[in-house]
Amino acid sequence: MPLIKRDAAPSPASAGEPDLAGLTAALTNSDADTRWAAARALGGRAQAVPALAAALATEGVPQVREAIMTALIRVGDEASVMALMPYLRSPDAGRRGAAIEALQALPQATAPFIAALLADGDSDVRILAMEIVRGIPGPEAVRLLCGVLEHEQHANVCAAAIDVLAEVGTRDALPALEACAIRFAGTPFLPFAVSIAVARIADAEG
């Protein structure tokens, strides 16, 4: 889903633009094109986040959902992140994927929530959180992922962390990777994944 990224120009209110009340009311209009236009016009308007969140919860048209998520990205605050996070638990793969992409576009606003996502009681949410960590720059991503490998008991969650470390990891991740391989020695695919990650890190760092 080609969402508009956080640094895209917002859509500020102008003299000829409908007021906030009119636009938020239009989010519940029976016509999908009207809802889509309203969501587009509300991008960057922090006061609209509650209405956008409510609309996202009930919107059934993918194009309109995309416009609502894009509007939330353009606001880009913690309230926007809180509106997007519930969709990590959606049974719909498309909604989950769109939520991940949107949260990846907001690394600073998402940062305060990462620790809770990585410790979530649902292993599927923890796995999805790895994709958000993938977008965090540099050493912080490595620190978070190594912390997962040190404490996580679910093999598939560790595998997701290893996969991301194979892409963003540095030599600082090697002790955690090696310890994970030893801890899950009885789960053959994990030591194998660790060996690939270690080799890629070695190649990347020369």
Backbone as CSV, one residue per row, in Angstrom:
resi,resn,N_x,N_y,N_z,CA_x,CA_y,CA_z,C_x,C_y,C_z
1,MET,0.840,-1.179,0.000,0.000,0.000,0.000,0.879,1.234,0.000
2,PRO,0.821,2.086,-1.053,1.745,3.210,-1.158,1.337,4.389,-0.298
3,LEU,1.526,4.294,0.987,1.181,5.386,1.880,2.127,6.555,1.664
4,ILE,1.632,7.757,1.928,2.471,8.948,1.853,3.291,9.049,3.118
5,LYS,4.577,9.258,2.997,5.472,9.224,4.143,5.361,10.483,4.989
6,ARG,5.966,10.398,6.165,5.827,11.442,7.186,6.303,12.795,6.702
7,ASP,7.333,12.815,5.824,7.885,14.104,5.434,7.152,14.726,4.250
8,ALA,6.059,14.081,3.826,5.264,14.680,2.767,4.617,15.954,3.275
9,ALA,4.375,16.907,2.371,3.816,18.190,2.792,2.413,18.000,3.318
10,PRO,2.105,18.548,4.509,0.762,18.431,5.044,-0.236,19.253,4.253
11,SER,-1.512,19.086,4.590,-2.563,19.830,3.914,-3.165,20.824,4.890
12,PRO,-2.569,21.984,5.050,-3.069,22.943,6.023,-4.422,23.503,5.610
13,ALA,-5.158,23.979,6.613,-6.443,24.594,6.315,-6.226,25.903,5.581
14,SER,-7.102,26.248,4.692,-7.034,27.519,3.986,-8.419,28.139,4.003
15,ALA,-8.485,29.364,3.491,-9.749,30.087,3.562,-10.841,29.363,2.785
16,GLY,-10.452,28.659,1.700,-11.456,27.999,0.900,-11.722,26.560,1.281
17,GLU,-11.103,26.099,2.321,-11.233,24.695,2.710,-12.342,24.543,3.749
18,PRO,-13.121,23.461,3.691,-14.171,23.256,4.695,-13.584,23.233,6.102
19,ASP,-14.374,23.631,7.074,-13.869,23.670,8.444,-13.730,22.252,8.986
20,LEU,-13.094,22.160,10.150,-12.803,20.862,10.749,-14.078,20.067,10.979
21,ALA,-15.100,20.716,11.496,-16.352,20.018,11.780,-16.957,19.439,10.504
22,GLY,-16.904,20.211,9.436,-17.461,19.724,8.176,-16.688,18.544,7.618
23,LEU,-15.373,18.617,7.722,-14.546,17.531,7.203,-14.706,16.262,8.028
24,THR,-14.724,16.406,9.344,-14.875,15.204,10.172,-16.257,14.585,9.986
25,ALA,-17.267,15.402,9.790,-18.600,14.867,9.509,-18.605,14.110,8.188
26,ALA,-17.835,14.597,7.226,-17.786,13.953,5.918,-17.145,12.569,5.974
27,LEU,-16.381,12.297,7.025,-15.769,10.969,7.173,-16.811,9.870,7.346
28,THR,-18.029,10.239,7.703,-19.095,9.246,7.883,-20.128,9.306,6.752
29,ASN,-19.835,10.068,5.725,-20.750,10.181,4.594,-20.933,8.821,3.913
30,SER,-22.086,8.585,3.336,-22.338,7.300,2.684,-21.552,7.131,1.386
31,ASP,-21.049,8.229,0.832,-20.317,8.181,-0.427,-18.819,8.012,-0.158
32,ALA,-18.220,6.948,-0.698,-16.808,6.652,-0.433,-15.886,7.757,-0.941
33,ASP,-16.206,8.355,-2.090,-15.359,9.421,-2.622,-15.359,10.634,-1.698
34,THR,-16.501,10.903,-1.093,-16.578,12.024,-0.144,-15.730,11.723,1.088
35,ARG,-15.800,10.492,1.586,-14.983,10.125,2.748,-13.495,10.209,2.402
36,TRP,-13.135,9.734,1.217,-11.743,9.778,0.772,-11.235,11.221,0.709
37,ALA,-12.025,12.110,0.118,-11.626,13.510,0.000,-11.483,14.158,1.374
38,ALA,-12.385,13.821,2.280,-12.312,14.386,3.634,-11.049,13.927,4.342
39,ALA,-10.737,12.637,4.238,-9.518,12.122,4.872,-8.292,12.809,4.307
40,ARG,-8.246,12.988,3.002,-7.114,13.677,2.376,-6.985,15.111,2.912
41,ALA,-8.094,15.782,3.055,-8.065,17.172,3.500,-7.666,17.304,4.963
42,LEU,-7.858,16.237,5.741,-7.554,16.292,7.172,-6.096,15.936,7.482
43,GLY,-5.319,15.575,6.475,-3.914,15.268,6.715,-3.180,16.429,7.357
44,GLY,-2.444,16.135,8.422,-1.677,17.167,9.111,-2.456,17.962,10.146
45,ARG,-3.711,17.653,10.360,-4.526,18.406,11.322,-4.704,17.561,12.585
46,ALA,-3.915,17.884,13.598,-3.877,17.062,14.811,-5.236,16.977,15.494
47,GLN,-6.042,18.034,15.369,-7.359,18.018,16.020,-8.274,16.947,15.426
48,ALA,-7.922,16.471,14.223,-8.781,15.507,13.547,-8.460,14.065,13.910
49,VAL,-7.403,13.823,14.682,-6.981,12.445,14.954,-8.092,11.601,15.578
50,PRO,-8.835,12.073,16.581,-9.911,11.228,17.124,-10.947,10.828,16.071
51,ALA,-11.314,11.761,15.212,-12.292,11.451,14.170,-11.706,10.494,13.137
52,LEU,-10.438,10.682,12.792,-9.784,9.782,11.847,-9.690,8.371,12.428
53,ALA,-9.357,8.280,13.719,-9.262,6.971,14.371,-10.610,6.267,14.366
54,ALA,-11.673,7.006,14.667,-13.017,6.422,14.679,-13.418,5.964,13.280
55,ALA,-13.079,6.769,12.280,-13.417,6.411,10.904,-12.643,5.170,10.452
56,LEU,-11.384,5.086,10.845,-10.559,3.943,10.454,-11.128,2.642,11.010
57,ALA,-11.709,2.711,12.190,-12.242,1.506,12.836,-13.420,0.907,12.084
58,THR,-14.116,1.716,11.302,-15.325,1.224,10.636,-15.229,1.245,9.114
59,GLU,-14.182,1.847,8.580,-14.086,2.011,7.127,-13.853,0.670,6.422
60,GLY,-14.674,0.404,5.414,-14.557,-0.860,4.695,-13.940,-0.753,3.315
61,VAL,-13.698,0.456,2.836,-13.170,0.655,1.485,-11.651,0.839,1.565
62,PRO,-10.867,-0.045,0.955,-9.409,0.043,1.090,-8.824,1.401,0.715
63,GLN,-9.311,2.020,-0.354,-8.779,3.309,-0.782,-9.009,4.378,0.282
64,VAL,-10.163,4.321,0.927,-10.463,5.312,1.974,-9.613,5.026,3.214
65,ARG,-9.446,3.740,3.567,-8.568,3.402,4.700,-7.157,3.920,4.457
66,GLU,-6.678,3.761,3.227,-5.342,4.259,2.893,-5.251,5.767,3.099
67,ALA,-6.280,6.486,2.672,-6.286,7.942,2.842,-6.310,8.330,4.312
68,ILE,-7.053,7.578,5.124,-7.108,7.869,6.561,-5.747,7.625,7.205
69,MET,-5.112,6.494,6.872,-3.790,6.213,7.434,-2.766,7.248,6.985
70,THR,-2.855,7.675,5.740,-1.951,8.706,5.251,-2.162,10.012,6.024
71,ALA,-3.423,10.338,6.304,-3.710,11.541,7.094,-3.081,11.440,8.483
72,LEU,-3.161,10.248,9.090,-2.556,10.053,10.414,-1.029,10.169,10.344
73,ILE,-0.433,9.646,9.282,1.021,9.788,9.111,1.397,11.256,9.017
74,ARG,0.597,12.033,8.311,0.915,13.449,8.135,0.814,14.219,9.444
75,VAL,-0.042,13.753,10.343,-0.058,14.349,11.691,1.205,13.899,12.433
76,GLY,1.393,12.579,12.504,2.660,12.025,12.973,2.947,12.146,14.452
77,ASP,1.934,12.304,15.301,2.180,12.417,16.734,1.851,11.089,17.424
78,GLU,2.007,11.059,18.747,1.765,9.818,19.485,0.303,9.395,19.426
79,ALA,-0.593,10.367,19.347,-2.013,10.013,19.225,-2.271,9.278,17.910
80,SER,-1.572,9.682,16.865,-1.703,8.996,15.580,-1.198,7.561,15.686
81,VAL,-0.077,7.374,16.373,0.465,6.022,16.576,-0.536,5.166,17.347
82,MET,-1.137,5.725,18.375,-2.103,4.972,19.175,-3.334,4.591,18.348
83,ALA,-3.671,5.417,17.358,-4.791,5.089,16.483,-4.450,3.949,15.535
84,LEU,-3.175,3.801,15.202,-2.736,2.789,14.238,-2.391,1.452,14.885
85,MET,-1.911,1.478,16.114,-1.397,0.261,16.740,-2.410,-0.872,16.866
86,PRO,-3.688,-0.611,17.114,-4.621,-1.748,17.244,-4.671,-2.643,16.013
87,TYR,-4.299,-2.118,14.854,-4.408,-2.899,13.625,-3.277,-3.908,13.471
88,LEU,-2.305,-3.863,14.367,-1.320,-4.937,14.419,-1.974,-6.243,14.866
89,ARG,-3.128,-6.153,15.489,-3.854,-7.337,15.961,-4.994,-7.733,15.014
90,SER,-5.119,-7.038,13.915,-6.221,-7.321,13.003,-6.081,-8.713,12.388
91,PRO,-7.189,-9.445,12.239,-7.125,-10.729,11.543,-6.917,-10.579,10.038
92,ASP,-7.063,-9.350,9.549,-6.908,-9.073,8.124,-5.447,-8.736,7.820
93,ALA,-4.803,-9.549,6.969,-3.384,-9.338,6.674,-3.134,-7.985,6.016
94,GLY,-4.073,-7.525,5.198,-3.910,-6.235,4.553,-3.892,-5.089,5.544
95,ARG,-4.769,-5.153,6.533,-4.803,-4.107,7.559,-3.529,-4.147,8.402
96,ARG,-3.078,-5.362,8.736,-1.834,-5.458,9.516,-0.659,-4.876,8.737
97,GLY,-0.568,-5.242,7.473,0.533,-4.737,6.663,0.502,-3.230,6.517
98,ALA,-0.686,-2.674,6.340,-0.810,-1.224,6.213,-0.427,-0.530,7.514
99,ALA,-0.817,-1.109,8.645,-0.464,-0.524,9.939,1.048,-0.542,10.143
100,ILE,1.699,-1.639,9.790,3.158,-1.715,9.924,3.816,-0.642,9.079
101,GLU,3.381,-0.514,7.827,3.976,0.478,6.943,3.793,1.888,7.500
102,ALA,2.603,2.163,8.028,2.342,3.481,8.594,3.224,3.736,9.812
103,LEU,3.339,2.749,10.696,4.158,2.927,11.897,5.641,3.042,11.552
104,GLN,6.077,2.333,10.512,7.464,2.464,10.066,7.762,3.888,9.606
105,ALA,6.749,4.577,9.115,6.937,5.942,8.641,7.029,6.952,9.784
106,LEU,6.785,6.500,11.016,6.763,7.395,12.177,7.706,6.890,13.264
107,PRO,8.994,6.735,12.979,9.885,6.118,13.972,9.980,6.882,15.282
108,GLN,9.999,8.208,15.230,10.124,8.974,16.476,8.863,8.863,17.326
109,ALA,7.705,8.980,16.705,6.451,8.899,17.465,6.195,7.482,17.961
110,THR,6.701,6.487,17.238,6.489,5.092,17.621,7.447,4.652,18.722
111,ALA,8.590,5.303,18.830,9.644,4.876,19.760,9.151,4.609,21.186
112,PRO,8.289,5.458,21.775,7.863,5.204,23.153,7.048,3.918,23.332
113,PHE,6.564,3.347,22.225,5.702,2.171,22.298,6.432,0.870,21.967
114,ILE,7.660,0.975,21.485,8.360,-0.213,20.980,8.583,-1.252,22.079
115,ALA,9.032,-0.809,23.240,9.324,-1.760,24.318,8.078,-2.570,24.671
116,ALA,6.931,-1.907,24.748,5.687,-2.621,25.073,5.305,-3.600,23.966
117,LEU,5.530,-3.221,22.723,5.215,-4.132,21.617,6.108,-5.361,21.648
118,LEU,7.380,-5.166,21.961,8.319,-6.286,21.999,8.054,-7.214,23.182
119,ALA,7.325,-6.733,24.176,6.988,-7.553,25.346,5.517,-7.966,25.343
120,ASP,4.821,-7.728,24.241,3.390,-8.027,24.175,3.125,-9.509,24.427
121,GLY,1.991,-9.793,25.031,1.653,-11.179,25.326,1.339,-12.023,24.099
122,ASP,1.099,-11.384,22.968,0.794,-12.085,21.719,2.074,-12.201,20.894
123,SER,2.520,-13.411,20.648,3.771,-13.597,19.904,3.671,-13.030,18.490
124,ASP,2.488,-13.043,17.897,2.337,-12.483,16.556,2.592,-10.978,16.561
125,VAL,2.140,-10.292,17.603,2.404,-8.856,17.716,3.906,-8.621,17.895
126,ARG,4.554,-9.459,18.688,6.007,-9.302,18.877,6.751,-9.496,17.563
127,ILE,6.295,-10.440,16.757,6.922,-10.660,15.452,6.722,-9.441,14.550
128,LEU,5.520,-8.898,14.522,5.256,-7.719,13.705,6.067,-6.520,14.183
129,ALA,6.297,-6.450,15.486,7.091,-5.343,16.027,8.499,-5.326,15.455
130,MET,9.017,-6.502,15.080,10.362,-6.544,14.484,10.421,-5.728,13.203
131,GLU,9.326,-5.730,12.449,9.314,-4.958,11.210,9.342,-3.464,11.486
132,ILE,8.785,-3.050,12.608,8.852,-1.638,12.984,10.272,-1.305,13.426
133,VAL,10.885,-2.211,14.198,12.267,-1.993,14.642,13.208,-1.910,13.441
134,ARG,12.896,-2.623,12.377,13.725,-2.596,11.170,13.949,-1.166,10.675
135,GLY,12.965,-0.309,10.902,13.069,1.064,10.424,13.734,2.019,11.395
136,ILE,14.092,1.548,12.581,14.756,2.405,13.565,16.231,2.509,13.199
137,PRO,16.786,3.689,13.192,18.172,3.829,12.725,19.208,3.302,13.704
138,GLY,20.249,2.687,13.148,21.501,2.393,13.813,21.480,1.584,15.083
139,PRO,22.297,2.014,16.042,22.554,1.229,17.248,21.314,0.906,18.071
140,GLU,20.313,1.759,18.048,19.121,1.515,18.864,18.398,0.257,18.395
141,ALA,18.306,0.056,17.093,17.669,-1.154,16.580,18.447,-2.391,17.016
142,VAL,19.761,-2.334,16.942,20.593,-3.470,17.351,20.395,-3.752,18.836
143,ARG,20.341,-2.704,19.649,20.152,-2.885,21.091,18.820,-3.559,21.385
144,LEU,17.769,-3.099,20.734,16.445,-3.671,20.962,16.385,-5.130,20.535
145,LEU,16.946,-5.423,19.390,16.887,-6.784,18.870,17.732,-7.748,19.701
146,CYS,18.876,-7.285,20.167,19.700,-8.130,21.039,18.976,-8.409,22.347
147,GLY,18.257,-7.415,22.843,17.464,-7.626,24.049,16.405,-8.693,23.849
148,VAL,15.797,-8.706,22.669,14.819,-9.757,22.350,15.488,-11.127,22.379
149,LEU,16.642,-11.242,21.734,17.321,-12.539,21.671,17.746,-13.034,23.051
150,GLU,18.019,-12.121,23.953,18.475,-12.522,25.291,17.340,-13.053,26.157
151,HIS,16.101,-12.613,25.891,15.011,-12.940,26.814,13.846,-13.691,26.184
152,GLU,13.709,-13.641,24.873,12.546,-14.220,24.215,12.564,-15.743,24.260
153,GLN,11.395,-16.338,24.571,11.280,-17.792,24.665,10.637,-18.416,23.428
154,HIS,10.071,-17.618,22.564,9.369,-18.134,21.389,10.333,-18.156,20.198
155,ALA,10.518,-19.338,19.625,11.504,-19.496,18.557,11.189,-18.622,17.345
156,ASN,9.916,-18.502,17.001,9.572,-17.723,15.813,9.824,-16.230,16.007
157,VAL,9.661,-15.759,17.231,9.965,-14.355,17.511,11.471,-14.122,17.391
158,CYS,12.247,-15.045,17.940,13.703,-14.935,17.800,14.107,-14.973,16.331
159,ALA,13.461,-15.831,15.563,13.778,-15.912,14.138,13.520,-14.583,13.439
160,ALA,12.441,-13.921,13.822,12.134,-12.617,13.225,13.203,-11.590,13.593
161,ALA,13.654,-11.629,14.853,14.711,-10.706,15.284,16.011,-10.988,14.543
162,ILE,16.335,-12.259,14.380,17.556,-12.641,13.662,17.497,-12.163,12.211
163,ASP,16.336,-12.301,11.595,16.170,-11.863,10.213,16.459,-10.376,10.064
164,VAL,15.986,-9.578,11.008,16.241,-8.139,10.939,17.709,-7.842,11.226
165,LEU,18.294,-8.549,12.189,19.713,-8.344,12.485,20.598,-8.704,11.298
166,ALA,20.169,-9.669,10.505,20.937,-10.005,9.302,21.019,-8.817,8.351
167,GLU,20.051,-7.914,8.455,20.023,-6.731,7.593,20.677,-5.521,8.245
168,VAL,20.423,-5.300,9.549,20.872,-4.053,10.185,21.931,-4.281,11.251
169,GLY,22.257,-5.538,11.541,23.143,-5.833,12.670,24.587,-5.401,12.462
170,THR,25.279,-5.228,13.584,26.707,-4.931,13.606,27.391,-5.985,14.466
171,ARG,28.706,-5.866,14.589,29.444,-6.838,15.399,28.980,-6.844,16.854
172,ASP,28.374,-5.756,17.295,27.857,-5.717,18.667,26.768,-6.759,18.888
173,ALA,26.144,-7.221,17.806,25.061,-8.202,17.928,25.568,-9.635,17.996
174,LEU,26.842,-9.861,17.706,27.336,-11.238,17.599,27.190,-12.043,18.892
175,PRO,27.522,-11.496,20.069,27.350,-12.301,21.295,25.906,-12.746,21.514
176,ALA,24.944,-11.857,21.284,23.541,-12.221,21.475,23.107,-13.267,20.449
177,LEU,23.575,-13.132,19.222,23.235,-14.117,18.189,23.795,-15.491,18.546
178,GLU,25.054,-15.521,18.958,25.682,-16.806,19.286,25.030,-17.450,20.496
179,ALA,24.681,-16.644,21.497,24.009,-17.185,22.680,22.636,-17.741,22.320
180,CYS,21.943,-17.059,21.398,20.629,-17.537,20.961,20.763,-18.880,20.249
181,ALA,21.785,-19.025,19.412,22.000,-20.289,18.700,22.226,-21.431,19.679
182,ILE,22.955,-21.161,20.757,23.210,-22.196,21.763,21.926,-22.523,22.522
183,ARG,21.167,-21.480,22.877,19.955,-21.681,23.669,18.905,-22.475,22.892
184,PHE,18.869,-22.277,21.576,17.889,-22.968,20.743,18.560,-24.036,19.876
185,ALA,19.568,-24.668,20.421,20.299,-25.688,19.654,19.393,-26.825,19.196
186,GLY,18.340,-27.074,19.934,17.422,-28.139,19.572,16.398,-27.747,18.526
187,THR,16.454,-26.505,18.079,15.547,-26.009,17.040,16.393,-25.673,15.819
188,PRO,16.624,-26.639,14.940,17.667,-26.507,13.922,17.616,-25.240,13.065
189,PHE,16.408,-24.763,12.764,16.357,-23.623,11.856,16.930,-22.353,12.486
190,LEU,16.935,-22.269,13.829,17.437,-21.046,14.456,18.960,-20.941,14.391
191,PRO,19.725,-21.973,14.784,21.181,-21.873,14.598,21.568,-21.613,13.146
192,PHE,20.814,-22.191,12.217,21.093,-21.949,10.802,20.859,-20.475,10.462
193,ALA,19.744,-19.907,10.942,19.459,-18.493,10.697,20.539,-17.611,11.318
194,VAL,21.000,-17.986,12.506,22.072,-17.230,13.158,23.336,-17.260,12.300
195,SER,23.676,-18.423,11.756,24.891,-18.519,10.939,24.814,-17.605,9.727
196,ILE,23.634,-17.503,9.130,23.464,-16.605,7.978,23.627,-15.155,8.414
197,ALA,23.001,-14.796,9.549,23.098,-13.422,10.037,24.538,-13.053,10.366
198,VAL,25.246,-13.957,11.027,26.645,-13.695,11.388,27.482,-13.489,10.129
199,ALA,27.261,-14.331,9.120,28.017,-14.198,7.872,27.734,-12.867,7.173
200,ARG,26.467,-12.456,7.171,26.128,-11.182,6.526,26.727,-9.996,7.261
201,ILE,26.702,-10.060,8.584,27.306,-8.975,9.365,28.805,-8.903,9.104
202,ALA,29.452,-10.068,9.057,30.887,-10.094,8.782,31.184,-9.514,7.400
203,ASP,30.373,-9.864,6.411,30.588,-9.345,5.063,30.384,-7.829,5.017
204,ALA,29.344,-7.366,5.736,29.025,-5.927,5.699,30.100,-5.100,6.381
205,GLU,30.718,-5.652,7.426,31.704,-4.878,8.184,33.137,-5.180,7.744
206,GLY,33.240,-6.087,6.796,34.565,-6.402,6.266,35.443,-7.151,7.237
